[in-house]
Each structure stands twice: as C-alpha cells, then as structure tokens.
C-alpha cells in the first residue's frame, strides 16, 4: 500500500536542522487542519541534489510520464 504523499524541491543554499523542523511543523499543522485529528504524521526525508543529473532524476521521479 502506498500512502498519499508529496514531493518537493527546495532551492536553498542550505537547509539547517531548524529549517527542517519548521517544515515538519508546518506540514503537520496543515494536515491537522485539512484532515482532522486522525492522520499519519509526516515522514519528512531530505537530501541534497548535487548536480544537474540529480535534479533531472528527481524531477523525472516526481512527474510521471504520460504515455503517447
């Protein structure tokens, strides 16, 4: 089973631990407002994109291909 999820790319020089905690808090706050008290806590994962190929790979994963 795949739980509903969201991917994002953040353009920033660096992401501090404090920034990641703020992101988690904001996502949790939004889920609570939108879904009510019974929702799964977000599992926020992050990693740096090192180069253009890495960015292309991430975008390719996030945007499904549409068969022609």
GIKA-V513469 format. One record per residue. N is the residue number from 0. RES is the residue in one letter. SS is DSSP state (~ for helix, > for strand, _ for the rest). NEAR is the number of other ideal C-beta (glycine too) atoms within 10 Angstrom. D_CENTER is the distance of its C-alpha to the mean C-alpha in Angstrom with 2 decimals. Layout:
N_RES_SS_NEAR_D_CENTER ; N_RES_SS_NEAR_D_CENTER
This chain:
0_X___2_18.65 ; 1_X___4_15.02 ; 2_X___6_13.32 ; 3_X___7_11.55 ; 4_X___8_7.80 ; 5_X___7_5.21 ; 6_X___10_3.65 ; 7_X___9_4.27 ; 8_X___10_7.11 ; 9_X___10_8.84 ; 10_X___6_12.57 ; 11_X___9_14.23 ; 12_X___4_17.18 ; 13_X___6_15.74 ; 14_X___13_13.26 ; 15_X___9_15.58 ; 16_X_~_7_15.32 ; 17_X_~_8_16.22 ; 18_X_~_13_13.43 ; 19_X_~_13_10.85 ; 20_X_~_11_13.03 ; 21_X_~_11_13.18 ; 22_X_~_16_9.46 ; 23_X_~_14_9.75 ; 24_X_~_11_13.00 ; 25_X_~_11_12.02 ; 26_X_~_15_9.46 ; 27_X_~_14_12.31 ; 28_X_~_10_14.86 ; 29_X_~_11_13.57 ; 30_X_~_14_13.48 ; 31_X_~_13_16.93 ; 32_X_~_8_18.32 ; 33_X_~_8_17.21 ; 34_X_~_11_17.89 ; 35_X___8_20.50 ; 36_X___5_21.15 ; 37_X___6_20.44 ; 38_X___12_16.74 ; 39_X___10_14.81 ; 40_X___10_13.18 ; 41_X___16_9.44 ; 42_X___8_8.97 ; 43_X___12_6.45 ; 44_X___6_7.05 ; 45_X___10_7.53 ; 46_X___8_10.41 ; 47_X___8_12.54 ; 48_X___15_13.41 ; 49_X___8_17.16 ; 50_X___8_18.74 ; 51_X_~_8_18.91 ; 52_X_~_9_18.98 ; 53_X_~_12_15.72 ; 54_X_~_13_14.14 ; 55_X_~_11_16.10 ; 56_X_~_12_15.06 ; 57_X_~_14_11.27 ; 58_X_~_12_12.15 ; 59_X_~_10_14.63 ; 60_X_~_9_12.36 ; 61_X_~_11_10.04 ; 62_X___9_13.27 ; 63_X___7_15.86 ; 64_X___6_19.38 ; 65_X___5_21.96 ; 66_X___4_25.27 ; 67_X___3_28.23
